[in-house]
Amino acid sequence: MNRLYSERHIPVLLREVVENLVWKPDGVYVDCTVGEGGHTQAVAERILETGGRVIGIDVDSEVLQIAERNLEAYPNVQLFKFSYVELPVLLNILQVHEIDGLLVDLGVSTYQLKAEGRGFSFNQDEPLDMRMNLENELTAYHVVNTYPEEKLADIIYNYGEENFARRIARFIVQNRPLHTTKELVEVIRKALPYKEIHNRKRHFATKTFQAIRIEVNKELENVSKFLSFAPDLLSLNGRLAIISFHSLEDRLVKHAYRDDPRLEPIGDFIAPEPEEIAENRRARSAKLRVARRV
């Protein structure tokens, strides 16, 4: 791993995650999206002296190398390159039959946004990639340059909740091929009315980039699949904690907690305190929902 990267990811809702997830001092916990290891470290620290164990997984091999360095002082942590939708396979390999807490942080890591060449950010000029798992074949370049206009428009509208999806898709197709994030941003700029560019609270390319990233990584499909089997992995009273960052993911989690008879929601969603948002702007849209296995 030789990418330029000088920052460190700040885990959102760290105290709230530990307080709501860790209920059994000698339990087995799984962090399904380790990232740089912030949540994993906090959970491991809480149960270090009580015989607890943490299994951490991530699909991003590069960020997992950072986590390995950050967590090397914690003998109760094991890390593996796995997708959370493959968790049952890993647990079978490890002969772990029940877990007491599952954590999923559905946000993009700071490394993915800031490390050179990953192509997630509209603030950097990089090749169109956006893969969380670098072994996957589908990239943002493929989506932008090969998808039919109608399919591209549907993705931008459904996954980005972008009202100008049809117009953006048309401009993308008319300006193909696009090779870099900067080129994509400029096409989106041309497609949007002036007031949309200047009056939005967030960057005008945010919704389109989100939509393409979701398509590349099959994020909503993976969340739905995970929610279908996750309760069966939990012990009685085991906790399922999920942090989401946009309404599409949060809706899936909210409905699963409400409608799945295997789960009982613990309160309403938890949002970051103003102090946390002031220190970490990326926390502003985070929602933590927790349920227990019944």
Buried (B, 14 or more C-beta within 10 A) or exposed (E): EEEEBEEBBBBBBBEBBBEBBBBBEEBBBBBBBBBBBBBBBBBBBBBBEEEBBBBBBBBBEBBBBBBBEBBEEBEBBBBBBBBBBBBEEBBEEEEBEBBBBBBBBBBBBBBBBBBEEBBBBBEBEBBBBBBBBEEEEBBBBBBBBEBEBEEBBBBBBBBBBBEBBBBBBBBBBEBEEBBBBBBBBBBBBEBBEEEBBEEEEEBBBBBBBBBBBBBBBBBBEBBBBBBEEBBEBBBEBBBBBBBBBBEBBBEBBBEBBEEBEBBEBBEEBBBBEEEBBEEBEBBBBBBBBBBBBE
